Amino acid sequence: MLTKGLVFGARTYRGETTPPLTLEDESRYGNDGVFGAGAAAPTWTRLPSGLWVLSYDGGDYVSLGTTSTLNFTAGAFTILMWANVTNIDAVRTFFTRGAANVDGYHFHFDLNSRIYCFTNQAAASTRKFSDVLTLGGWHLYSASRDGVAMVLGEDGVDVTAGGDAIDDPITNSRQAIIGGISTPTGNMLGQGGHLRIYDYAMSAAQIYKIFNSERSLFGV
């Protein structure tokens, strides 16, 4: 795993032993994830390659707590997440740290089969959205923000279709959530794995290199 600028990196689990009900962070910050309680906990699923990924049923999530290391404002960032999205009958969230039109930022699939990344301001938001994407199968989805620019990617390819000049998100102390927003509305339905968040903007070439180095684990 690339560690330069890493502020969260989900540990990669392989082998026959089912991983624990926590998501260990391989960054130096120790932002370990805590599974939602009871029915809100995602489940581990083992792929043919031996890689373990998380399955989300539309009401599951993992909380990374309120760490300030994920509270981006003026700074650049990159979000990378492998996902197999099987249904978008509602907004399906990869990652969020904030509230819509209030503060923070979020990264999700919308009803129109596009990925979106929003930064939120008081009673407003700015966002980028992708081309229409095909559901099903594993893909590496990405959002890379640098100043007013943001690039959305699928498998290391720029799929940005439009949107706004990106404004800084308002600071907040909310939970950072993988797979949803801590309630069944908007949570992910499908499988996700190997989420990473960096404190700088990666280029498309860098993300494509990561995609090629990891694709065999996901059967791509």
PyMOL CGO cylinders between C-alpha atoms (Angstrom):
from pymol import cmd
from pymol.cgo import CYLINDER

trace = [
    CYLINDER, 0.00, 0.00, 0.00, 1.22, 3.50, -0.85, 0.3, 1, 1, 1, 1, 1, 1,
    CYLINDER, 1.22, 3.50, -0.85, 1.80, 5.20, 2.52, 0.3, 1, 1, 1, 1, 1, 1,
    CYLINDER, 1.80, 5.20, 2.52, 2.82, 8.74, 1.49, 0.3, 1, 1, 1, 1, 1, 1,
    CYLINDER, 2.82, 8.74, 1.49, 0.12, 11.12, 2.75, 0.3, 1, 1, 1, 1, 1, 1,
    CYLINDER, 0.12, 11.12, 2.75, -2.09, 8.24, 3.93, 0.3, 1, 1, 1, 1, 1, 1,
    CYLINDER, -2.09, 8.24, 3.93, -4.61, 9.31, 6.60, 0.3, 1, 1, 1, 1, 1, 1,
    CYLINDER, -4.61, 9.31, 6.60, -6.73, 6.15, 6.45, 0.3, 1, 1, 1, 1, 1, 1,
    CYLINDER, -6.73, 6.15, 6.45, -5.87, 2.83, 4.83, 0.3, 1, 1, 1, 1, 1, 1,
    CYLINDER, -5.87, 2.83, 4.83, -8.09, -0.19, 5.44, 0.3, 1, 1, 1, 1, 1, 1,
    CYLINDER, -8.09, -0.19, 5.44, -5.99, -3.23, 6.21, 0.3, 1, 1, 1, 1, 1, 1,
    CYLINDER, -5.99, -3.23, 6.21, -6.00, -5.93, 3.52, 0.3, 1, 1, 1, 1, 1, 1,
    CYLINDER, -6.00, -5.93, 3.52, -7.08, -9.27, 4.98, 0.3, 1, 1, 1, 1, 1, 1,
    CYLINDER, -7.08, -9.27, 4.98, -6.34, -12.53, 3.16, 0.3, 1, 1, 1, 1, 1, 1,
    CYLINDER, -6.34, -12.53, 3.16, -6.48, -16.23, 4.00, 0.3, 1, 1, 1, 1, 1, 1,
    CYLINDER, -6.48, -16.23, 4.00, -9.01, -18.57, 5.55, 0.3, 1, 1, 1, 1, 1, 1,
    CYLINDER, -9.01, -18.57, 5.55, -9.54, -16.87, 8.91, 0.3, 1, 1, 1, 1, 1, 1,
    CYLINDER, -9.54, -16.87, 8.91, -12.47, -14.47, 9.08, 0.3, 1, 1, 1, 1, 1, 1,
    CYLINDER, -12.47, -14.47, 9.08, -11.21, -10.96, 9.99, 0.3, 1, 1, 1, 1, 1, 1,
    CYLINDER, -11.21, -10.96, 9.99, -12.26, -9.22, 13.23, 0.3, 1, 1, 1, 1, 1, 1,
    CYLINDER, -12.26, -9.22, 13.23, -15.32, -6.98, 13.56, 0.3, 1, 1, 1, 1, 1, 1,
    CYLINDER, -15.32, -6.98, 13.56, -13.11, -3.91, 13.33, 0.3, 1, 1, 1, 1, 1, 1,
    CYLINDER, -13.11, -3.91, 13.33, -11.41, -2.36, 10.33, 0.3, 1, 1, 1, 1, 1, 1,
    CYLINDER, -11.41, -2.36, 10.33, -7.77, -1.75, 11.14, 0.3, 1, 1, 1, 1, 1, 1,
    CYLINDER, -7.77, -1.75, 11.14, -6.16, 1.41, 9.80, 0.3, 1, 1, 1, 1, 1, 1,
    CYLINDER, -6.16, 1.41, 9.80, -2.67, 1.00, 8.32, 0.3, 1, 1, 1, 1, 1, 1,
    CYLINDER, -2.67, 1.00, 8.32, -1.92, 4.71, 8.39, 0.3, 1, 1, 1, 1, 1, 1,
    CYLINDER, -1.92, 4.71, 8.39, 0.19, 6.17, 11.19, 0.3, 1, 1, 1, 1, 1, 1,
    CYLINDER, 0.19, 6.17, 11.19, -2.93, 7.75, 12.72, 0.3, 1, 1, 1, 1, 1, 1,
    CYLINDER, -2.93, 7.75, 12.72, -4.64, 4.57, 13.90, 0.3, 1, 1, 1, 1, 1, 1,
    CYLINDER, -4.64, 4.57, 13.90, -8.11, 5.56, 12.70, 0.3, 1, 1, 1, 1, 1, 1,
    CYLINDER, -8.11, 5.56, 12.70, -9.51, 2.05, 13.20, 0.3, 1, 1, 1, 1, 1, 1,
    CYLINDER, -9.51, 2.05, 13.20, -13.09, 1.50, 12.08, 0.3, 1, 1, 1, 1, 1, 1,
    CYLINDER, -13.09, 1.50, 12.08, -15.86, 0.26, 14.38, 0.3, 1, 1, 1, 1, 1, 1,
    CYLINDER, -15.86, 0.26, 14.38, -18.70, -1.74, 12.82, 0.3, 1, 1, 1, 1, 1, 1,
    CYLINDER, -18.70, -1.74, 12.82, -22.27, -0.55, 13.28, 0.3, 1, 1, 1, 1, 1, 1,
    CYLINDER, -22.27, -0.55, 13.28, -24.09, -2.24, 16.15, 0.3, 1, 1, 1, 1, 1, 1,
    CYLINDER, -24.09, -2.24, 16.15, -26.18, -5.35, 15.58, 0.3, 1, 1, 1, 1, 1, 1,
    CYLINDER, -26.18, -5.35, 15.58, -27.99, -5.35, 12.25, 0.3, 1, 1, 1, 1, 1, 1,
    CYLINDER, -27.99, -5.35, 12.25, -26.01, -2.26, 11.15, 0.3, 1, 1, 1, 1, 1, 1,
    CYLINDER, -26.01, -2.26, 11.15, -22.76, -4.24, 10.97, 0.3, 1, 1, 1, 1, 1, 1,
    CYLINDER, -22.76, -4.24, 10.97, -21.49, -5.23, 7.50, 0.3, 1, 1, 1, 1, 1, 1,
    CYLINDER, -21.49, -5.23, 7.50, -20.32, -8.82, 7.04, 0.3, 1, 1, 1, 1, 1, 1,
    CYLINDER, -20.32, -8.82, 7.04, -17.02, -10.20, 5.79, 0.3, 1, 1, 1, 1, 1, 1,
    CYLINDER, -17.02, -10.20, 5.79, -17.06, -12.06, 2.46, 0.3, 1, 1, 1, 1, 1, 1,
    CYLINDER, -17.06, -12.06, 2.46, -14.08, -13.94, 1.00, 0.3, 1, 1, 1, 1, 1, 1,
    CYLINDER, -14.08, -13.94, 1.00, -13.37, -13.56, -2.72, 0.3, 1, 1, 1, 1, 1, 1,
    CYLINDER, -13.37, -13.56, -2.72, -11.85, -16.38, -4.83, 0.3, 1, 1, 1, 1, 1, 1,
    CYLINDER, -11.85, -16.38, -4.83, -8.45, -14.65, -4.58, 0.3, 1, 1, 1, 1, 1, 1,
    CYLINDER, -8.45, -14.65, -4.58, -8.55, -15.08, -0.80, 0.3, 1, 1, 1, 1, 1, 1,
    CYLINDER, -8.55, -15.08, -0.80, -9.18, -11.38, -0.21, 0.3, 1, 1, 1, 1, 1, 1,
    CYLINDER, -9.18, -11.38, -0.21, -11.80, -10.47, 2.39, 0.3, 1, 1, 1, 1, 1, 1,
    CYLINDER, -11.80, -10.47, 2.39, -14.20, -7.62, 1.58, 0.3, 1, 1, 1, 1, 1, 1,
    CYLINDER, -14.20, -7.62, 1.58, -17.21, -6.13, 3.35, 0.3, 1, 1, 1, 1, 1, 1,
    CYLINDER, -17.21, -6.13, 3.35, -20.79, -6.79, 2.23, 0.3, 1, 1, 1, 1, 1, 1,
    CYLINDER, -20.79, -6.79, 2.23, -23.33, -4.03, 2.93, 0.3, 1, 1, 1, 1, 1, 1,
    CYLINDER, -23.33, -4.03, 2.93, -27.10, -4.65, 2.92, 0.3, 1, 1, 1, 1, 1, 1,
    CYLINDER, -27.10, -4.65, 2.92, -28.29, -1.04, 2.66, 0.3, 1, 1, 1, 1, 1, 1,
    CYLINDER, -28.29, -1.04, 2.66, -28.31, -0.41, 6.40, 0.3, 1, 1, 1, 1, 1, 1,
    CYLINDER, -28.31, -0.41, 6.40, -24.70, -1.16, 7.36, 0.3, 1, 1, 1, 1, 1, 1,
    CYLINDER, -24.70, -1.16, 7.36, -21.76, 1.11, 8.08, 0.3, 1, 1, 1, 1, 1, 1,
    CYLINDER, -21.76, 1.11, 8.08, -18.31, 1.38, 9.67, 0.3, 1, 1, 1, 1, 1, 1,
    CYLINDER, -18.31, 1.38, 9.67, -17.44, 4.42, 11.79, 0.3, 1, 1, 1, 1, 1, 1,
    CYLINDER, -17.44, 4.42, 11.79, -13.95, 5.91, 11.88, 0.3, 1, 1, 1, 1, 1, 1,
    CYLINDER, -13.95, 5.91, 11.88, -14.91, 8.25, 14.70, 0.3, 1, 1, 1, 1, 1, 1,
    CYLINDER, -14.91, 8.25, 14.70, -14.42, 12.01, 14.76, 0.3, 1, 1, 1, 1, 1, 1,
    CYLINDER, -14.42, 12.01, 14.76, -10.69, 12.13, 14.05, 0.3, 1, 1, 1, 1, 1, 1,
    CYLINDER, -10.69, 12.13, 14.05, -9.46, 15.53, 12.86, 0.3, 1, 1, 1, 1, 1, 1,
    CYLINDER, -9.46, 15.53, 12.86, -7.16, 13.87, 10.32, 0.3, 1, 1, 1, 1, 1, 1,
    CYLINDER, -7.16, 13.87, 10.32, -10.17, 13.27, 8.03, 0.3, 1, 1, 1, 1, 1, 1,
    CYLINDER, -10.17, 13.27, 8.03, -11.61, 16.75, 8.48, 0.3, 1, 1, 1, 1, 1, 1,
    CYLINDER, -11.61, 16.75, 8.48, -10.42, 18.29, 5.21, 0.3, 1, 1, 1, 1, 1, 1,
    CYLINDER, -10.42, 18.29, 5.21, -11.16, 21.97, 4.59, 0.3, 1, 1, 1, 1, 1, 1,
    CYLINDER, -11.16, 21.97, 4.59, -8.82, 23.90, 2.27, 0.3, 1, 1, 1, 1, 1, 1,
    CYLINDER, -8.82, 23.90, 2.27, -6.47, 20.96, 1.78, 0.3, 1, 1, 1, 1, 1, 1,
    CYLINDER, -6.47, 20.96, 1.78, -6.30, 18.55, -1.14, 0.3, 1, 1, 1, 1, 1, 1,
    CYLINDER, -6.30, 18.55, -1.14, -7.45, 14.95, -0.74, 0.3, 1, 1, 1, 1, 1, 1,
    CYLINDER, -7.45, 14.95, -0.74, -7.94, 11.68, -2.59, 0.3, 1, 1, 1, 1, 1, 1,
    CYLINDER, -7.94, 11.68, -2.59, -10.49, 8.96, -1.81, 0.3, 1, 1, 1, 1, 1, 1,
    CYLINDER, -10.49, 8.96, -1.81, -10.02, 5.47, -3.30, 0.3, 1, 1, 1, 1, 1, 1,
    CYLINDER, -10.02, 5.47, -3.30, -12.43, 2.58, -2.78, 0.3, 1, 1, 1, 1, 1, 1,
    CYLINDER, -12.43, 2.58, -2.78, -12.98, -0.73, -4.54, 0.3, 1, 1, 1, 1, 1, 1,
    CYLINDER, -12.98, -0.73, -4.54, -16.69, -1.46, -4.79, 0.3, 1, 1, 1, 1, 1, 1,
    CYLINDER, -16.69, -1.46, -4.79, -19.14, -3.84, -6.41, 0.3, 1, 1, 1, 1, 1, 1,
    CYLINDER, -19.14, -3.84, -6.41, -22.35, -1.81, -6.47, 0.3, 1, 1, 1, 1, 1, 1,
    CYLINDER, -22.35, -1.81, -6.47, -25.37, -4.02, -7.07, 0.3, 1, 1, 1, 1, 1, 1,
    CYLINDER, -25.37, -4.02, -7.07, -28.30, -1.68, -6.53, 0.3, 1, 1, 1, 1, 1, 1,
    CYLINDER, -28.30, -1.68, -6.53, -28.90, 2.08, -6.58, 0.3, 1, 1, 1, 1, 1, 1,
    CYLINDER, -28.90, 2.08, -6.58, -32.59, 2.32, -5.81, 0.3, 1, 1, 1, 1, 1, 1,
    CYLINDER, -32.59, 2.32, -5.81, -31.48, 5.17, -3.54, 0.3, 1, 1, 1, 1, 1, 1,
    CYLINDER, -31.48, 5.17, -3.54, -28.30, 7.18, -2.98, 0.3, 1, 1, 1, 1, 1, 1,
    CYLINDER, -28.30, 7.18, -2.98, -25.61, 4.65, -2.05, 0.3, 1, 1, 1, 1, 1, 1,
    CYLINDER, -25.61, 4.65, -2.05, -22.74, 6.12, -0.09, 0.3, 1, 1, 1, 1, 1, 1,
    CYLINDER, -22.74, 6.12, -0.09, -19.08, 5.08, -0.25, 0.3, 1, 1, 1, 1, 1, 1,
    CYLINDER, -19.08, 5.08, -0.25, -17.80, 7.52, 2.38, 0.3, 1, 1, 1, 1, 1, 1,
    CYLINDER, -17.80, 7.52, 2.38, -18.99, 10.62, 4.23, 0.3, 1, 1, 1, 1, 1, 1,
    CYLINDER, -18.99, 10.62, 4.23, -17.65, 13.09, 6.76, 0.3, 1, 1, 1, 1, 1, 1,
    CYLINDER, -17.65, 13.09, 6.76, -20.29, 15.78, 7.09, 0.3, 1, 1, 1, 1, 1, 1,
    CYLINDER, -20.29, 15.78, 7.09, -23.91, 16.71, 6.38, 0.3, 1, 1, 1, 1, 1, 1,
    CYLINDER, -23.91, 16.71, 6.38, -25.40, 17.80, 3.06, 0.3, 1, 1, 1, 1, 1, 1,
    CYLINDER, -25.40, 17.80, 3.06, -25.53, 21.58, 2.63, 0.3, 1, 1, 1, 1, 1, 1,
    CYLINDER, -25.53, 21.58, 2.63, -24.04, 22.03, 6.10, 0.3, 1, 1, 1, 1, 1, 1,
    CYLINDER, -24.04, 22.03, 6.10, -20.42, 20.91, 6.36, 0.3, 1, 1, 1, 1, 1, 1,
    CYLINDER, -20.42, 20.91, 6.36, -17.80, 18.34, 5.37, 0.3, 1, 1, 1, 1, 1, 1,
    CYLINDER, -17.80, 18.34, 5.37, -17.82, 16.19, 2.24, 0.3, 1, 1, 1, 1, 1, 1,
    CYLINDER, -17.82, 16.19, 2.24, -19.26, 12.94, 0.88, 0.3, 1, 1, 1, 1, 1, 1,
    CYLINDER, -19.26, 12.94, 0.88, -18.69, 10.48, -1.97, 0.3, 1, 1, 1, 1, 1, 1,
    CYLINDER, -18.69, 10.48, -1.97, -21.55, 8.37, -3.34, 0.3, 1, 1, 1, 1, 1, 1,
    CYLINDER, -21.55, 8.37, -3.34, -23.45, 6.72, -6.19, 0.3, 1, 1, 1, 1, 1, 1,
    CYLINDER, -23.45, 6.72, -6.19, -26.66, 8.54, -7.10, 0.3, 1, 1, 1, 1, 1, 1,
    CYLINDER, -26.66, 8.54, -7.10, -29.93, 7.27, -8.57, 0.3, 1, 1, 1, 1, 1, 1,
    CYLINDER, -29.93, 7.27, -8.57, -28.84, 8.21, -12.09, 0.3, 1, 1, 1, 1, 1, 1,
    CYLINDER, -28.84, 8.21, -12.09, -25.90, 5.73, -12.07, 0.3, 1, 1, 1, 1, 1, 1,
    CYLINDER, -25.90, 5.73, -12.07, -23.29, 8.45, -11.63, 0.3, 1, 1, 1, 1, 1, 1,
    CYLINDER, -23.29, 8.45, -11.63, -20.72, 8.90, -8.90, 0.3, 1, 1, 1, 1, 1, 1,
    CYLINDER, -20.72, 8.90, -8.90, -20.73, 12.24, -7.09, 0.3, 1, 1, 1, 1, 1, 1,
    CYLINDER, -20.73, 12.24, -7.09, -18.39, 13.94, -4.66, 0.3, 1, 1, 1, 1, 1, 1,
    CYLINDER, -18.39, 13.94, -4.66, -19.73, 16.94, -2.73, 0.3, 1, 1, 1, 1, 1, 1,
    CYLINDER, -19.73, 16.94, -2.73, -18.12, 19.51, -0.50, 0.3, 1, 1, 1, 1, 1, 1,
    CYLINDER, -18.12, 19.51, -0.50, -20.63, 21.21, 1.78, 0.3, 1, 1, 1, 1, 1, 1,
    CYLINDER, -20.63, 21.21, 1.78, -20.97, 24.80, 2.89, 0.3, 1, 1, 1, 1, 1, 1,
    CYLINDER, -20.97, 24.80, 2.89, -23.66, 26.55, 4.97, 0.3, 1, 1, 1, 1, 1, 1,
    CYLINDER, -23.66, 26.55, 4.97, -26.95, 26.07, 3.07, 0.3, 1, 1, 1, 1, 1, 1,
    CYLINDER, -26.95, 26.07, 3.07, -24.98, 25.17, -0.08, 0.3, 1, 1, 1, 1, 1, 1,
    CYLINDER, -24.98, 25.17, -0.08, -22.68, 22.63, -1.67, 0.3, 1, 1, 1, 1, 1, 1,
    CYLINDER, -22.68, 22.63, -1.67, -20.36, 22.22, -4.65, 0.3, 1, 1, 1, 1, 1, 1,
    CYLINDER, -20.36, 22.22, -4.65, -19.91, 18.94, -6.48, 0.3, 1, 1, 1, 1, 1, 1,
    CYLINDER, -19.91, 18.94, -6.48, -18.54, 17.00, -9.41, 0.3, 1, 1, 1, 1, 1, 1,
    CYLINDER, -18.54, 17.00, -9.41, -20.37, 14.15, -11.12, 0.3, 1, 1, 1, 1, 1, 1,
    CYLINDER, -20.37, 14.15, -11.12, -19.33, 11.39, -13.50, 0.3, 1, 1, 1, 1, 1, 1,
    CYLINDER, -19.33, 11.39, -13.50, -20.58, 9.96, -16.75, 0.3, 1, 1, 1, 1, 1, 1,
    CYLINDER, -20.58, 9.96, -16.75, -23.27, 7.27, -16.41, 0.3, 1, 1, 1, 1, 1, 1,
    CYLINDER, -23.27, 7.27, -16.41, -21.52, 4.12, -15.18, 0.3, 1, 1, 1, 1, 1, 1,
    CYLINDER, -21.52, 4.12, -15.18, -22.41, 0.43, -15.50, 0.3, 1, 1, 1, 1, 1, 1,
    CYLINDER, -22.41, 0.43, -15.50, -23.45, -1.37, -12.33, 0.3, 1, 1, 1, 1, 1, 1,
    CYLINDER, -23.45, -1.37, -12.33, -22.08, -4.74, -11.31, 0.3, 1, 1, 1, 1, 1, 1,
    CYLINDER, -22.08, -4.74, -11.31, -18.57, -6.09, -11.04, 0.3, 1, 1, 1, 1, 1, 1,
    CYLINDER, -18.57, -6.09, -11.04, -15.63, -4.70, -9.12, 0.3, 1, 1, 1, 1, 1, 1,
    CYLINDER, -15.63, -4.70, -9.12, -14.28, -1.23, -9.90, 0.3, 1, 1, 1, 1, 1, 1,
    CYLINDER, -14.28, -1.23, -9.90, -11.86, 1.16, -8.23, 0.3, 1, 1, 1, 1, 1, 1,
    CYLINDER, -11.86, 1.16, -8.23, -13.73, 4.44, -7.69, 0.3, 1, 1, 1, 1, 1, 1,
    CYLINDER, -13.73, 4.44, -7.69, -11.87, 7.65, -6.87, 0.3, 1, 1, 1, 1, 1, 1,
    CYLINDER, -11.87, 7.65, -6.87, -12.29, 11.33, -6.11, 0.3, 1, 1, 1, 1, 1, 1,
    CYLINDER, -12.29, 11.33, -6.11, -9.24, 13.60, -6.16, 0.3, 1, 1, 1, 1, 1, 1,
    CYLINDER, -9.24, 13.60, -6.16, -9.59, 17.22, -5.07, 0.3, 1, 1, 1, 1, 1, 1,
    CYLINDER, -9.59, 17.22, -5.07, -7.00, 20.00, -5.53, 0.3, 1, 1, 1, 1, 1, 1,
    CYLINDER, -7.00, 20.00, -5.53, -8.24, 23.55, -4.95, 0.3, 1, 1, 1, 1, 1, 1,
    CYLINDER, -8.24, 23.55, -4.95, -11.26, 24.31, -7.15, 0.3, 1, 1, 1, 1, 1, 1,
    CYLINDER, -11.26, 24.31, -7.15, -10.57, 21.21, -9.28, 0.3, 1, 1, 1, 1, 1, 1,
    CYLINDER, -10.57, 21.21, -9.28, -11.82, 17.69, -8.67, 0.3, 1, 1, 1, 1, 1, 1,
    CYLINDER, -11.82, 17.69, -8.67, -11.44, 14.56, -10.82, 0.3, 1, 1, 1, 1, 1, 1,
    CYLINDER, -11.44, 14.56, -10.82, -13.66, 11.49, -10.47, 0.3, 1, 1, 1, 1, 1, 1,
    CYLINDER, -13.66, 11.49, -10.47, -12.35, 8.15, -11.65, 0.3, 1, 1, 1, 1, 1, 1,
    CYLINDER, -12.35, 8.15, -11.65, -13.32, 4.58, -12.39, 0.3, 1, 1, 1, 1, 1, 1,
    CYLINDER, -13.32, 4.58, -12.39, -10.44, 2.09, -12.66, 0.3, 1, 1, 1, 1, 1, 1,
    CYLINDER, -10.44, 2.09, -12.66, -7.95, 4.93, -12.98, 0.3, 1, 1, 1, 1, 1, 1,
    CYLINDER, -7.95, 4.93, -12.98, -9.78, 6.55, -15.90, 0.3, 1, 1, 1, 1, 1, 1,
    CYLINDER, -9.78, 6.55, -15.90, -11.15, 10.10, -15.62, 0.3, 1, 1, 1, 1, 1, 1,
    CYLINDER, -11.15, 10.10, -15.62, -14.96, 9.86, -15.85, 0.3, 1, 1, 1, 1, 1, 1,
    CYLINDER, -14.96, 9.86, -15.85, -15.74, 13.40, -14.70, 0.3, 1, 1, 1, 1, 1, 1,
    CYLINDER, -15.74, 13.40, -14.70, -18.66, 14.77, -16.70, 0.3, 1, 1, 1, 1, 1, 1,
    CYLINDER, -18.66, 14.77, -16.70, -19.43, 18.11, -15.05, 0.3, 1, 1, 1, 1, 1, 1,
    CYLINDER, -19.43, 18.11, -15.05, -20.16, 20.05, -11.90, 0.3, 1, 1, 1, 1, 1, 1,
    CYLINDER, -20.16, 20.05, -11.90, -18.93, 23.12, -10.07, 0.3, 1, 1, 1, 1, 1, 1,
    CYLINDER, -18.93, 23.12, -10.07, -15.71, 24.81, -9.13, 0.3, 1, 1, 1, 1, 1, 1,
    CYLINDER, -15.71, 24.81, -9.13, -15.08, 23.20, -5.76, 0.3, 1, 1, 1, 1, 1, 1,
    CYLINDER, -15.08, 23.20, -5.76, -15.39, 25.34, -2.64, 0.3, 1, 1, 1, 1, 1, 1,
    CYLINDER, -15.39, 25.34, -2.64, -13.79, 24.41, 0.67, 0.3, 1, 1, 1, 1, 1, 1,
    CYLINDER, -13.79, 24.41, 0.67, -15.97, 22.27, 2.93, 0.3, 1, 1, 1, 1, 1, 1,
    CYLINDER, -15.97, 22.27, 2.93, -16.85, 23.72, 6.33, 0.3, 1, 1, 1, 1, 1, 1,
    CYLINDER, -16.85, 23.72, 6.33, -15.01, 22.12, 9.22, 0.3, 1, 1, 1, 1, 1, 1,
    CYLINDER, -15.01, 22.12, 9.22, -16.93, 19.72, 11.47, 0.3, 1, 1, 1, 1, 1, 1,
    CYLINDER, -16.93, 19.72, 11.47, -16.57, 17.14, 14.23, 0.3, 1, 1, 1, 1, 1, 1,
    CYLINDER, -16.57, 17.14, 14.23, -18.96, 14.54, 12.83, 0.3, 1, 1, 1, 1, 1, 1,
    CYLINDER, -18.96, 14.54, 12.83, -18.19, 10.86, 12.50, 0.3, 1, 1, 1, 1, 1, 1,
    CYLINDER, -18.19, 10.86, 12.50, -16.40, 9.69, 9.37, 0.3, 1, 1, 1, 1, 1, 1,
    CYLINDER, -16.40, 9.69, 9.37, -18.49, 6.84, 7.97, 0.3, 1, 1, 1, 1, 1, 1,
    CYLINDER, -18.49, 6.84, 7.97, -17.63, 4.09, 5.47, 0.3, 1, 1, 1, 1, 1, 1,
    CYLINDER, -17.63, 4.09, 5.47, -20.57, 2.67, 3.54, 0.3, 1, 1, 1, 1, 1, 1,
    CYLINDER, -20.57, 2.67, 3.54, -23.17, 5.16, 4.64, 0.3, 1, 1, 1, 1, 1, 1,
    CYLINDER, -23.17, 5.16, 4.64, -24.36, 7.90, 6.91, 0.3, 1, 1, 1, 1, 1, 1,
    CYLINDER, -24.36, 7.90, 6.91, -25.11, 5.75, 10.00, 0.3, 1, 1, 1, 1, 1, 1,
    CYLINDER, -25.11, 5.75, 10.00, -28.79, 5.29, 9.12, 0.3, 1, 1, 1, 1, 1, 1,
    CYLINDER, -28.79, 5.29, 9.12, -30.42, 3.01, 6.50, 0.3, 1, 1, 1, 1, 1, 1,
    CYLINDER, -30.42, 3.01, 6.50, -31.16, 5.97, 4.24, 0.3, 1, 1, 1, 1, 1, 1,
    CYLINDER, -31.16, 5.97, 4.24, -28.31, 6.33, 1.76, 0.3, 1, 1, 1, 1, 1, 1,
    CYLINDER, -28.31, 6.33, 1.76, -26.17, 3.45, 2.97, 0.3, 1, 1, 1, 1, 1, 1,
    CYLINDER, -26.17, 3.45, 2.97, -24.31, 1.23, 0.55, 0.3, 1, 1, 1, 1, 1, 1,
    CYLINDER, -24.31, 1.23, 0.55, -25.86, -1.88, -1.01, 0.3, 1, 1, 1, 1, 1, 1,
    CYLINDER, -25.86, -1.88, -1.01, -23.18, -4.17, -2.41, 0.3, 1, 1, 1, 1, 1, 1,
    CYLINDER, -23.18, -4.17, -2.41, -19.57, -4.88, -1.51, 0.3, 1, 1, 1, 1, 1, 1,
    CYLINDER, -19.57, -4.88, -1.51, -16.66, -2.62, -0.71, 0.3, 1, 1, 1, 1, 1, 1,
    CYLINDER, -16.66, -2.62, -0.71, -13.00, -3.06, 0.03, 0.3, 1, 1, 1, 1, 1, 1,
    CYLINDER, -13.00, -3.06, 0.03, -9.63, -1.45, 0.58, 0.3, 1, 1, 1, 1, 1, 1,
    CYLINDER, -9.63, -1.45, 0.58, -10.75, 2.15, 1.24, 0.3, 1, 1, 1, 1, 1, 1,
    CYLINDER, -10.75, 2.15, 1.24, -7.86, 4.62, 1.34, 0.3, 1, 1, 1, 1, 1, 1,
    CYLINDER, -7.86, 4.62, 1.34, -7.82, 8.36, 1.94, 0.3, 1, 1, 1, 1, 1, 1,
    CYLINDER, -7.82, 8.36, 1.94, -4.81, 10.57, 1.24, 0.3, 1, 1, 1, 1, 1, 1,
    CYLINDER, -4.81, 10.57, 1.24, -4.08, 14.19, 2.10, 0.3, 1, 1, 1, 1, 1, 1,
    CYLINDER, -4.08, 14.19, 2.10, -3.03, 15.14, -1.43, 0.3, 1, 1, 1, 1, 1, 1,
    CYLINDER, -3.03, 15.14, -1.43, -4.47, 14.98, -4.93, 0.3, 1, 1, 1, 1, 1, 1,
    CYLINDER, -4.47, 14.98, -4.93, -3.38, 11.89, -6.87, 0.3, 1, 1, 1, 1, 1, 1,
    CYLINDER, -3.38, 11.89, -6.87, -3.04, 12.03, -10.64, 0.3, 1, 1, 1, 1, 1, 1,
    CYLINDER, -3.04, 12.03, -10.64, -4.99, 9.73, -12.94, 0.3, 1, 1, 1, 1, 1, 1,
    CYLINDER, -4.99, 9.73, -12.94, -1.72, 7.98, -13.79, 0.3, 1, 1, 1, 1, 1, 1,
    CYLINDER, -1.72, 7.98, -13.79, -1.03, 7.26, -10.12, 0.3, 1, 1, 1, 1, 1, 1,
    CYLINDER, -1.03, 7.26, -10.12, -4.52, 5.87, -9.57, 0.3, 1, 1, 1, 1, 1, 1,
    CYLINDER, -4.52, 5.87, -9.57, -4.34, 3.75, -12.72, 0.3, 1, 1, 1, 1, 1, 1,
    CYLINDER, -4.34, 3.75, -12.72, -1.08, 2.25, -11.48, 0.3, 1, 1, 1, 1, 1, 1,
    CYLINDER, -1.08, 2.25, -11.48, -2.79, 1.30, -8.20, 0.3, 1, 1, 1, 1, 1, 1,
    CYLINDER, -2.79, 1.30, -8.20, -5.74, -0.17, -10.13, 0.3, 1, 1, 1, 1, 1, 1,
    CYLINDER, -5.74, -0.17, -10.13, -3.43, -2.37, -12.22, 0.3, 1, 1, 1, 1, 1, 1,
    CYLINDER, -3.43, -2.37, -12.22, -1.48, -3.56, -9.18, 0.3, 1, 1, 1, 1, 1, 1,
    CYLINDER, -1.48, -3.56, -9.18, -4.65, -4.62, -7.31, 0.3, 1, 1, 1, 1, 1, 1,
    CYLINDER, -4.65, -4.62, -7.31, -7.14, -5.69, -9.97, 0.3, 1, 1, 1, 1, 1, 1,
    CYLINDER, -7.14, -5.69, -9.97, -6.29, -9.40, -9.80, 0.3, 1, 1, 1, 1, 1, 1,
    CYLINDER, -6.29, -9.40, -9.80, -7.35, -9.48, -6.13, 0.3, 1, 1, 1, 1, 1, 1,
    CYLINDER, -7.35, -9.48, -6.13, -10.86, -8.46, -7.22, 0.3, 1, 1, 1, 1, 1, 1,
    CYLINDER, -10.86, -8.46, -7.22, -11.01, -10.75, -10.27, 0.3, 1, 1, 1, 1, 1, 1,
    CYLINDER, -11.01, -10.75, -10.27, -10.83, -7.87, -12.76, 0.3, 1, 1, 1, 1, 1, 1,
]
cmd.load_cgo(trace, "trace")
